[in-house]
Amino acid sequence: MPTKIEEKTKELCQTIIAQPEMISIRKRIDTFMADTGARGQYELLMTKGQALHEKQHSGQPLDGTEVAAFEKQREVLLGNPVARGFLDAQEELHGVQKTIQTLVSKTLEMGRVPTEAELAEGSCGEGCGCHH
């Protein structure tokens, strides 16, 4: 039998996914997932980016040609409206997740729902590791 917290959390989840902006995000992600060409471009770029990152992290110098090729592929990917929509949707989804996580974390930390001013402070409290 679900607890009251679980029940209310499921209600919150249903409310979140019913929002027009979430429906838009989901449509753009689904469109991208159905487009094998856009997915292939994205996966290739991510693989090359990871390889460049690992090379740099291991202290090897990056070849200007391979960096230029990566940047060119990145521009092509960003020029693809389906891929661009996916990347924008990912960013928007991350923003929603961050907002929810901050609100829930501060509520648990404070023992009450935080005010707008407390949310705007940018920190979720002592011990969270996000202090600057």
Secondary structure, DSSP 8 states (H G I E B T S, - for coil): ---HHHHHHHHHHHHHHHSHHHHHHHHHHHHHHH-HHHHHHHHHHHHHHHHHHHHHHTT----HHHHHHHHHHHHHHHHSHHHHHHHHHHHHHHHHHHHHHHHHHHHHHHTS---HHHHHT----TTSS---
